[in-house]
Amino acid sequence: MTRPIQALIDLSALEHNLSIVRRHAPRARVMAVIKADAYGHGLLRAASALKSADGFALLELDAAIRLRDAGYRQPILLVEGFFSIEELALIEEYQLSTVIHHGEQLSMLSALKRRGGLDVFLKLNTGMNRLGFMPEEFSAALESLKGNPAIGQITLMTHFARADELIGKESVNSQFQLFNTVVAGRNLPCSLANSAAILRYPETHTDWVRPGIMLYGASPFVDKTAADLGLRPVMTVSSKVIAVQDIKSGDAVGYGHAFRADRAMQVGIVAGGYADGYPRHAPTGTPLLVNGKRSRILGRVSMDMLHVDLSGIEGAGVGSPVILWGDGMPVDEVAQSAGTISYELLCALAPRMHVVA
């Protein structure tokens, strides 16, 4: 049995979105973020479309090795670093780069034998309070790396906590100023800007930028759509209506009867549910397209199906095409309606989903 739900991956859109990154940050090298199986789009599939990127960033060591085995020679950065001496040996073997963000990693680096073979990104905690050395610890960490003959190029980095927010400018400026104060006079390459900072804070671009969500055609902002930013959706999740129910006023649909009709209406049943990666918590009113027209889901999302309002959609019936998100139905809008973010929807694509690229 072939269910009609599928995810279409538009590789040309990935290439286009990378060009938008370069347009905004023309003097910076681009470290394309392809963690979490390229945000659900497929690691090697995305890497092939992003092959002109100057480097790749991810956090899964096995995925980094897959990239090397596939022939990618660009810098490949492990953004959470390494967790054991054994992993460090593989990082050396496959000539990967690694983030250094705590003292135990510095201690493990003393076991390296090769001279000048390991490129590292030293992370400064400027207020995200997630990973990175505190400002008062940073100089000692940097000197430790400089004194280690196994270390090659050192790049300095941080991560912005609020670059995506309308009210985030003060926070970005504060983090940026702290970073500049701590690294002043170091004369080393730097990396700060994520997607939001690439688009909104050009002063932060420095030597490397690290685009993530914008590569996949979603907006990092609540006040600007992906289309406003010139981005194209890469993933389109589509399905079909597989059944139709004619219901009367007062009739209810789905588990818990979470939706009850206030009039006679036609309800379509769509192949697609939370086991496919559609958000279970999406409420009545979450938008989608049926026959190219906007409609809404009704009631609770089931494991394998969801209900859709067919009111006013000419010709709607069994077999009608449905776009859950993607081309014509922005994933950001679906995510906002479901009380989440586009990152979660894209990364949650289920293994059983049929993918077409």
N, C-alpha and C positions, 0 to 999 in steps of 0.2 A: 504494500500500500504506500502511495506517495501522497502525503498530505500537501495541500497547496501552499502552506506557509514556507517562505524562504527569505534569505537575506542576500541582496544583490550588493556587491562591493564594486564601486566605480573607481578603478585605479587611476584613471585620468583626473578625477577630482582630487585625489591625494597629491598628484603632481601639481595641479593648479594651486592647491592650498599652500604647498611649499613655496611656490612662486610669490604668494602673498606675504609669506614670512620674509623672503628676500627683499621684497619691495619695501617693507617697513624697516628692515634692519640690513641695509645693503653693505655695510662695512663689517658686519659680524659673521663669524662662522656659525653654522647651524648644526646643533646637536638634536636630531629628531628623536623625540621620546616615543619609544615603541614598547613600553612595559605593558604587562597584563595582556599578552598576546596582541600587541598593538591596539590596545583599547577594544579588544574583541574583534578586530578586523583581520587577524591572522598575521603572525610574525613575519614569515618569509614573504607572504603576499604583499604586506605593507612595505617591507624593506626593498622589494623589487621596484615598487613605484617611487620610493624615496631614495633610490640609489645615488642620486646626485647630492644628497645631504653630506655635510662634512664629517659627521659622526652620528652615532646612535647612542641613546641612553635607555637603560632598562635596569631591572634589579634582579632578574632571575639568571643565575650563573649558567644553567643548562641552556637557556635561550641565547645567551651571549656566545656560547660554544657552537650552537647551531648556526649562528650567523657567520662565525669564522669558518666553520666547515663548509658553508655554502659559498665561500669565496669573498666575503666582504672584508676589505682591508682597512677601512676607516677606523678611527678610534671608536671603541665600544666601551662606554662608561657604565659601571655598576653603581647605581645611585644610592644604594644602602651599604655599599662596600662589601666586606667579607666577614665571615663569622667564625672561621677556623683556619689553622695553619694549612690544612688540607686544601681548602678553597684557595688560599693564597698561592699554593703551588700550581693550581690550575690557571689562576690568573696570570702567573708568570708564563706558563707553557703556551697559553693562547694569546699572549701579548694584549691583554685587556687593560683598561684603565679602571681605577677604583676611587670612590669617594672615601676620604678619611674623616671620621667625625667623632671618634672617642679614643681615649688613651689606650685601651686594650689593643686596638688596631695598631697603634704606634709600637707597642711592645711586640706584637707578632711580626711586624715588619723587620725586626732585628734578625729574624731567621733567614731572610733572603740572602742568597749567595751571589746572584748575578749582579754585575755592576751597571748602574744606569739604565736598567731595563724596564722599570715600572713607572709609568706616568700616573700621577695622582691629582685629585681635586680635593683640596683642603677646605672643609666647610666651617664657616663662621656662623654661629647662632646670633642673629641680629634682632630677634624678637618673635620668631615663629615658635621657638621653644619646643622643637621637635627633634631635629638632629643638628649636631654642630658643636664646636668648642665655644665656650663663653669668651667674650672679648679679653678677659684677663688671663685666659689660658692659651690664647691663640698664638702669641709670639713664641712661647715655649714649644708648642706643637710644630710650628713652622721650622724652628731651629732644629728640632729633632729630625724632621724630614730632610732638611738641608745637609745635616751631618751624616745621613745614611747613604753610603755609596751605591746602594741598590736602586735609589730613587732617580728617575729621569726628570721629565718636565713636571713642575708644580703649578697648578692653576688654583686660584682662590675663588671661592663661591659662597653664595648664600641663597636663601629662598624667601620670597615675599609672601606675607600672610594675607594681605588684603588688597592686592593689586586689581582684583576682579570686582571690587565693590565701588559703588558710586561715592561713598564717603571715605574711601581708602587712601586718598592722596596724602594726607598727613602721616599715615602709617608707613606708606612707601617711602616718603621723603625721610622719615626718621630712620628707617632701616638702611636706606641708601647712604645717608650721612654717617651713620655709625660704621657701616662697612668701609667707607672711604677714610674715615678717621683711623680705624684699626689697621688698614692695609697701606696707609700712606707711606710712600718712599720704597715700597717693596719691589716695584718694577717687575711684576709677574702678571701673566695673563689672568683674566677674571671672567666669571660667568654668573649672571644674576637673573636675567629676564626669562620668565615663563611666558605663556601665551598672552596673558592679560598685560604684562609689562611690555612685551613686544609691541602690542597694539596701542597702548595708552601712555607709556613712559619711555620715550626714545632715549632719554639721558641714561637709562640703565642698561643699554644694549651691550656695551663693553666688547670683549673679544669673542665670547661664545654666547649665543642665545639658545634656549631650551624649549622650543614649541612642543606642546602636547595636544590639548583638545582642539586647537584651531586647525591642526593638520587634518583632523577627521571631519571637519565641516560643521562644528558646533561653536557657539559663541561662549566666551568665558564671562560675558557680562549679562546682567539682567536688563539693561537699558538699550542694548543694541543687539539686533538679530544677526545671525550668521550672514544672511543676505546683505544686511547693511555693511558688513565688513568685507564683502566680496568673496565669501567662502562658499564652497559647494559641498553638499552632503555627500559623504562617501558611502555610508550604509543606508540602504533602503530595505526595510522589512515589509514584505507584502504578503497578502493571503487572499482568500476568497470567502464569500458567503456560502456556507454549506447547507443551510436550512433556513426556512422562514416560518415565523409564527404570527398569526393574526390574533391579536389580543384585544379585549374589551376594556372599557374604563373600569378601573378597580382591580384588574388582573395584575399579578406580580410576576417577576421573572428572576430566575437564578437563585443561588444559595442565599438563605436568610430572607428572601423576598426583599432585598435591599432597595429595589426600585418597584414602584407601583404606578401603573398608568393612570393618568387623569383624563384619558380619552381613548377611543379606539385607535389602534396603531399597528403598523407592521414592524416586527422585530426580526432582525437578521442574526443568525448564529455564525460566528467567524471562527475558522480554525486558527487558534492562537491563544495561549494562556501563559500562566506564570512558569510552567515547565519549559516553555520556549524562551523565556526571558522577559516576557511582558510583565510590568510591575503589578503584583497582586493588589497593592494598595491604591491603584488608580481608581478614582471615584467616578460615579455617573457624571457625564459631561466632558470627560477626557476626550480630546478631539482625535479624529482619524478621517480618512477619505474613503468614500464608497462611490464607485463609478466616477472618480475624479471630483466628487462634491464633498464638502465638509459635512461631517456628522459627528456623533458622540457615542461613547459606550454607555451602556445602561447596567446598573446593578454591579454585583461583585464579579471580578475576574475569576474564572475557574482555572483548573490546572491546564486544560487543553483547549478551552473555548472562551469566547466572550460574546456578550450581546451588544448589538448595535442598532441604533434608531434609523429606520429606513424612511421615515416621514419625509415626503417632498422630494425624494430622489428618484427621478424618472428612470424607469426600466430596471430598478433594483430587484434582485431576486437571486435564486441559487446560481452560483457561478460569477456573480458580480465581483470585480476586483476591489481589493481593500489595501490601502497603504496605512500601516500602523505608525511608522515614522520614516522620514527620509525625503525623497523627492516630492516636493509639494506639501509636506507635512513635517515641519521642523522638529527634530528630536528635542530641542530645547523647550518647545511649547508643550509637548507631551510630558516631558519630565517635570516642568513647572506645575502642570495640572495634577500630576501624581505626587507632588510634594517632595521631589527629589531633584537630581541634577543629571544632565545628559551623560556625564561620565559613567554613572551607575547603569543606565540603560544600555549603553554600548558595551560595557564590560560584562554585563550579565547575559549576553547572548548564549543560549544553551547549546551544549554539544550536539543535541539531536537536530538542531536547526540545519536545514539544507542551505549551503552557502554557494552562491554563483558569483564568479569574478571574471 
